[in-house]
Amino acid sequence: MTRLIVAGGGGGDAVAAAVIDRALYGPGTADDRAVVLTYAWDRLLVDPVPGPRGAADFTGLRALTPSVYAVPKDARPVAPAGSTLPRLAAELPHTFALLDPHHGVEGMVRQLEELIEHLAPASIDLLDVGGDILARGDEPTLRSPLGDALSLAACARVTAEIRLLVAGPGLDGEIPVEVLRERLGPVVHTLTAEDVAPIGPVMEWHPSEATGMLTATARKVRGLCEVRDAGLTIPLTDDGTVVHQADLDAAFRRNGLAGAIADTTGLAEAERHCRDICGCSEIDYEREKAARFGAAPEGPFRPRAVLAGVARFAEEARARGVSHTTFRRLTEALGLSGVQRADLRALLIGTQPERYDAPLWRL
């Protein structure tokens, strides 16, 4: 039996898809695991090139259909781009297929239809960690409206039956869980430490903050977590362990951005709609941030100075009521590079292992 899971936001949603596949359908065999259709859209700590990657940005892809390519473990992004997908393919037993938005929603619909015809899947799920896919699309708190709106619009246009799943409502820090409650349907599953155990090794290196908090809450970590360069604070509660079903058609009708881009044939066209409705697109933000990072040379990694910086950060954060943070947040707060994130993590866990609430850091 083949299953298809569309990772609505890419990045950590692809990792969460592996968790959901196992939690809902069982561990399966080598021939009984989901195909995960996902963007190659990693944050700048991983990929210094703004926006999502397309098939032309990789070598070593494997064609599944005329428009859809699998990303095997030996695939490589073309420099200077980066991607977590080849390593995910090496460490997880699922097939990761590339969802490419460069031809707009029209192109994504074509990819979905080809893959559904090719796989004849027993089930199709659209998965979003955090629930911002249930937004109207113009909320000022949204940080990444375009990726979710593209996925939502494409899935809404496909004639096949697709179930919309939201894992860990509120964990992305974009739409508060109190707002999401009335938009969520029945509980499908409550995640446990056993459910997230298979992705434990992946979360040791993967930078996704939302999926990191999903993993931590399933492991009973509770508190207030500070994330992203903006220092958003997100409660770690029992809500973070729950997987809900939601009404896909209602989500599409609600999301004005998804409706506006439903007939687009290019990513630049979709971005224009995003700017009109939301004021900007997340790719604009990535461009601006990449320009800032590119102008600043990478400094040396000095352990003593880093530990002192972490101590100052922790003292200030605790004064704000924060109990946990992510290594991505620490990396950016200390002005370190994406490469130095691994050095920071190894230094902190090596010197203060009691503070490691995997995969978060306890302040």
N, C-alpha and C positions, 0 to 999 in steps of 0.2 A: 504493500500500500504506500503510495507516494502522497506526501502532504506538501503544501506550499504555504510559507509564511512570508508576508511582505513586511519588512522592517521599515515602518513608516518614516522614521527620521534618520535612518542609517546609523553609523557610529555604534553607540552602545545598544541600540535597539536590535542590531544583528546578534549581539551576544545574548541579550535577553530572549531572543527568539529560540536560541538553543535550550534555554531553561524552560521556556513555555512548552516547547515541543516535548521534552522529557516529562514535565509535570503533568501535562494533559493527556499525552498519548503513550507514555511509558518509554523505557530505555530503547526498545526496539532492537533490530538487528542491523547489520551493515546495509541491508537493502530496504530498511524500514525506518528511515529518518527523513526529516523535512528538508526540502530545498528552501533556502532562505534567500529571497530576492531583496537586495539592499543597495542603497547608494554607497559609493566609495567617497564619502564626504566626512573626512576627519578634521578635527580642529587644528589650528596652526602649530600646536605643539608637536603634531605628527606630520602634517602636510603643510609646508610653507606657502603653497600655491592656493589662493582663495578659491572657494567654490567646489563643486563636486567634480570628480574625475570621470571621464568617459572611457570607452573601450580603447580609443587611440592613445590613452595615457598609460597603458600597460603593455608589457610583452608577456608572452606565455599564456594568454587566455585560451580557453577551450570553448568552441562554439557549441551551444545547445540548440539554438534555432538561428535563423538568419539575423535576428536582432538582439539575441540574448547570449551572453557569454558567462561561463563559469570562471571563477577566480581560483585556480588551484594553488597549492602551497608553493609551487615553484614559479608562479607569476611574479612579475616585478613592476612597480611603477616606474615610469620614465622620469629620470631626474630632471628638475629638482623636486618633483612631486613625491609624496609619501602616501602610504596606505597601510592600515592594519589588517586588511582582508587576507593577504597571503598567509600571514602568521595565524590568523583565525582558522584558515583552512588547514593549516598544519596541526593545530592543537585541538580542534573540535571535529567531530565525526560527520558534520553536515556538509552539504554542498552549498557554497555561497555563490549566487549569481548576481551579476551587475545590473542594477537599475539605473539607467542612464537618462537624465532629464534634459539633455542638450537639444532634443527635438520637441521640447515642451510636453504637455499632457498627451497630445496626439501620439507622440513617439512612445510614451510610457504605456498607453493603452495598447498600442501595437505589440510591445514587448510582453505585456501581461497576457494578451490573447494568444500569442504564439506559444508562450510557455505553458499556458493552461491546455492548449491543444496537444502540445508535445508530452506533457506529464500525465494528463487526465487525472489530476489529483483527487483524492478522496475528500479532502477538506482544503479550504483556503482561509487563512486568517490574516488580517491587517493588524499589526501590533504597534502600539505606541506606549513608551514608558513615560509616565508623568501626566499625560492627558491633555497636552496643549493641542492635540488634534481636534479636541472638542470645542476649541475657541471660536469666537465669531470671526476672528482673523484680523481685527483692528485694535485689540486691547493694547494699551501702552506698556504692559508688563511683558508682552511677547518678545522673545529674543531671537527666535528662529521660526517665523511663521511660514516661510516659503516652502521648505522641504516637506513639512507635514501637509500643507495645502496641495502640493503637487501629488503626493501619494494618495491623499483622500479623493481628489478629483479623478485621478486615473482609476482607482478602484470603484468609485461610484459609477463610472461610465461603462465598466465591464459588465456583460450580461450574466456572468457566472455568479453564483451565490458566494458572498464574501462576508465573513464574520469580523466585526471590529472589536478588538480587545485593547483594554487599557490596563497596564500594570503599574502599581504604585502611584495612584493619583496624587498629584501635587509634588512629586519628587523632582521635577525639572525646574521648579521655582517660577513657572511662568503664569499658570492659572491656579489660584488657591484651591485646595481641596474642598473648601466650603462652597465655592462656586460650582465645582464639578459635580457635586453629589447629585443634584437634580438631573444631570445629563447622563449619569451612569445607569446602566441596567443591572441585571442580576450578577451576583458573585459567581465566577466560574471556578476559582481556585484561590486558596490562601497559601502563599509560598512558605516553605520551611527551610531550615538549614540544610536538610538533606536534598531539597530541590536545587539549591544553588551550589552545592558542593562540587559538581562537575566543572563549573566555570571558575572555581577558586584560583587555579593556576593562571587562568587568563586575566583575571582581575588584578593579579600581581603586577601586570605591565600595561594593561589597557587603560587609557586615560578617561573613559566615560565616567562622568560624575553621577548622572542619574542612575545608571545601572550599578555603579558602585554602591550608591545608597540603597538601591533595591536589594542588593546582596547583603549589605550590612543589616538592614531591618529584618530580613529573613533570618538572620543569625541573632536576632533579639537585641541588636544595638539600638539604644534609644538616646535621645537628646536633641540638640539643635546644631545643624551642620551648616558651615559657611562655605560657599562654592563660588566658582567663576571669578573672573577678574573684577567684576562689579561687587563682589562680597555679598551675594544674596544669602539669606538664611532660610533653611528648610527644616521643619520639624521632622524628626525621625520617630514615627509612631506606628501603631498597628495598621494604619491605613496604607503604609508603604509596602505591606506584604500581600495586598489583595489584588487579584486580577478580576476585572469586571468586563462583561460584555456591554457594548453600547450600540445604539442604532446608527448604522452607517449612513443611511439615507437622511436621517434627521441631522447628523453631523455635517453632511454635505450642504444641506439647505441652510443651516445656521452659519456656515463659514463663508462669508462674503468673498474672501480672497480665493477660496477653492472654486466658487462659482465663476468668478471673473476670469480665471486662467484655464477653465475646462476645455477650451478650444484652441489653446496656444500650440504653436508649432515650433517654438524655440525658447530656450532658457532666457535669453535677453528680453523677449516679449513678456514672459512671465514675471521677470524682475520689474519691468515697467509698471505692471499692474500692482505689484507688491509695494513699490514706491508710492503709487497713487493712493492706495488704501491704507498702508501702514506707515508711510513716511519714509521708509527705507527698506532695504532687504538685508538679510544676514550676510549676503555676499559683499554688499557695500561695507558693512562693518568689518568683515574679514580683510577687505582690501585696505581699509584705513589702518587696521591693526598691523597688517603685514608690512605696510610702508613704515610704520613706527619701529617695528622689530628689525627691519632690514637696515634702518639707519643707525641702529645701536649695535656696536660690535660686542660679540660674546666675551665676557670677562672670564678669568680663571675661577675654578671651583675651589674655594678656600673653606675647608671644613669648620674651622673655629669660628670664622665670621658667619658662616651659614647657621651654625648652632646658636650663635648669639642672636641672629636675626629671627630664627624660629622662636626663641624664648621671648623676644619682644612681641612678636606677632601673637603668641599664645596668651601673654599677659593682657594685651589689649583686647583680644577676642573674648577671653573669659569675662572681662569687664562688660562686654556687650551681651553676656549670657550665652555665648557660644560654647558648645562642649566638644565638637568635632569639626574637622575640615578634611579636604581632599589634598592629595599630593599635587594635583594640578593647581589648586588654589594657592598652595604654599609656593610652588615653583614661580607662579606669576607675581605673587606678592613680594617675593624676594628678588625679582628681576633676573631670574635664571632662565636659561634656554630650555627648549624641549629636550635636547640631548641630556642636559644636566638634571632633568627630573629623575632619571634612574639613579644618579649619584646621590641626590637628596634623599630619595627613598631608602637606599641602602645605608646611608649614614644614620638616618634617624632610627630605623629598625635595628641597626647594629648597636647603637649606643643606648637606646631607650625602648627595648622591645615590649615593655609592659604597656606602652601607650598605643600599640598597634591593634586597633579594633578592625580587623581586616574587612574590607580594604581601605578603611578610613584611618585617620590619625586623631587620637584623643588628646585634647589640649590640657 
